Amino acid sequence: MNEHLLKILIIGDGNVGKSSFLHRYVNGQFNKTYKMTMGVDYAVKLLLWSDKDKVRLQLWDIAGQERFISMNRVYYKGALGCVVMFDVTSSASFLSCRHWKRDLDNKAMLPNGESIPCILLANKCDLPQRVVPPDSIDRFSKANGFITWMEISVKENKNVGEAMRRLVQDILSVESSLDSLQPKPQEIVNPQLDAVCDGGAGCC
C-alpha cells in the first residue's frame, strides 16, 4: 500500500476556532474552552484513502496572535496544503484572511513555484449573529486563489470532515501532476555512460 505524508497548515486569526477544528477532526471531540495556542499545536491523522493508498496527515495549528507571525516561516516549511479559517461573526477575522493568504504564498510553495492548495473555511455558521455574507466569501475566495470555500460549524461537526477530504483530494491530485512532470527512468542520464564518456577524447 502506498503511504502519502502530507503536512497541512491551519492558519487564521486567534479565536476563530482553529484548535477546536483540529481536535474535532482528529479526535471527534468538541470542547468549549481551549487555551490560546502558543506558537504551534500539532496532531497526526491517518486516512485509509483507497484500496491502494493511505494518507498520513501532519496537521499544524499555527498561532493567530500577531507576535507569533514572525516565527511562521519555519512552520511553513514542507507544507503541501493549508486551511485558512475565519469566524463568520467577525468581519475583522475575515478581512485578515487576505494577509494570511499573502503571507502563506510568500513562505510556502510547491516544487514548481506555484502556491500550495488552500481552502477557505467560514466557521461558526451555526451562530445567528453572522456578519460575513456568502457572496462576499465567494468573491474573496475566487479572487485570492483558494481551491474552494465552505461554511463549517466545528461545534455541530458540520462540513469538518468534508472540508478536509476536499483539501486532501486536491493535494493528491497536485502531487500526481507534479510526479508526472518528473523525468521518467529512461530519460535519466546513466552515470556509468557519463563516466565512460569522460574518459574518451572528443566526447563533448
N, C-alpha and C positions, 0 to 999 in steps of 0.2 A: 504493500500500500504506500502511495506517495504521501509524504507529510510536508505541508507548507507552513512555514513560520512567518507570521505577519505581525509586524509592530504597528499598532494603531494608536494615535493620539486622541485624547478627548480634551478640547480646549474651549474657552469662553470665559466670561466674567465670573467672579465669585457669586455664590448663592443662586446660580441658575439651575442647579440640580445635577452637576456632573458626577459627584461622588455617589449620589443616590442612584443615578443611571448605571454606574459601574457595578454597584452591589446588587441592584435589581437584575441586571443582565447576567452576572457571573453566578450569584448565589440564589437568585429568585426571591430576594427579601427586600422589604422597604422599611426604612427607619426614619421617623420624622426628624430626628436630631442627628446631625453629623458635625463633627469638628471640622473647622476650616482646614483644607489641605495645605500643608506646608511643603512647598517645592513640588513634590510629585507623589502620587499614590499609584500602586502598580498591582495588576492582577492578571491571571492567565486563565484562558478558557479553551477547551478542546472541542472542536466540532467534527462530527463524522459527516463530511460534506457529501460524499458519494461512495459507491462501492469501491472505488479506487483511491479516493483522496480523503485524507483528514487534514484539518486546518487547526494549527495551534496559534491562538491569538495572544499576543502580549499587549495588554491594554494599559496605557499610561494616562492617568488623570493629572493634567498639569494645573497647578495653582492659578487661579484667576486674578490674584492680587497683583497690582502694578509692580510692587517691589520685587516680585519673583520673575518678572518677564525677562530681565537681563540674563537669567540662567537658562532660558529655554533652548538656546541653540544646541546645547549638549544633549538635552532630552529629545530633540527633534531628529537627531542623527539616526539614519537607518529606517525611519518611518516609511511605511508603504501606503498608509491611508489615515484619514482624520475625520473626527466628528467635531463640528463647531456647533455649540449649543447656546441658546438664549432662552429667556423666560418671557412668554407672551404677555405677562402682566407688567413688564418693564421695558419701556421703549429704549432706555439707555443701554440695556444689555443687548438689544437688537442692533442699535447703532454701532456698538463696539465690535460686532461681527466683521465689519469691513476691516478694522485694524487687525483682528486676529487672523483673518484670511490672508491679508497682505504680508503679515509677519511670517505666517506659515510658508507662503510661496517663496519668500526670501531665504528661508532657512532649511526647507526640506524639498528635495527634488528627486524625480526618478532618474535612473542612469542616463536616459536620453535628454535630460534637462527640462522635461515638462513637469507641471505641477502634479503632486500626488492626488489620487482620488479623494474627494472630500464631500461629506454630506452635511446639510444644514438641518439641525433639529430644533423645533419650536416646542419647548417643554411647558408643562403646567396648563395644557389645553383643557383640563378638567375644571379650571377655575373660571368663574363668571366674569371677573374683572379684567378680561384681556384688553390690551390697548394696541396690539400689533395686528392689523388685518391681513388675511391670507393673500390678497392681491399684492400687497407691499412685499411680503416674504417671497412670493413667486417672482416678482420683478427683480428683487435683490439677488435671489439665487441664480437666476439666468445671467444677470449682468456680471456676477463675480466668479463664475466658473465652477459652481457646485454641480455635482452629478445629478442631484435632486434635493428636495427638501421634504420633510414630513413633520406633521404635528404629532407630538408624543405626550403621554402622561406617565411619568415614572411611578407616581403614586398608584394609578389604576392599571399599570402594566400594559398601557396601550401603545402599540407600534414599536416597543423597545426591541424585541427580537427581530421584527420585520425590518427595521431600520438597519440593524447590524447585518442581516442577511444581504440586503441590497448593497451595502458598502463592501462586504467581503466578496460578493459576486463581481463587483466592478474591479476590485483589486486583482482578483484571479484572472479576469479577462485581460486587464492591462499587462499582468505578468506574462501571460501566454503570448500576447502580441510582441512583447519585448524579447521573449525567448526566440520567437520566430525570426527576429532580426539578427540574432547571434549567428556567427558563421557556422555552417554545417561542417561535420567532421571532414568531408572530402575537400572542403575549401580551406582548411587549416594547413599552413605550410609545414612540411615534415622537417623537423630539426636535423634529422640524420642526413637528408638530402642537402640541407644548408651546409652541414659540416663538410660533406664531400665537395660541395661547390667551392667552399672557401679554400680548399687545398689545391684546386686546379688553377691553371693560368687562364687569363682572359675570360673569367667567369662572369663578371658583372659589367 
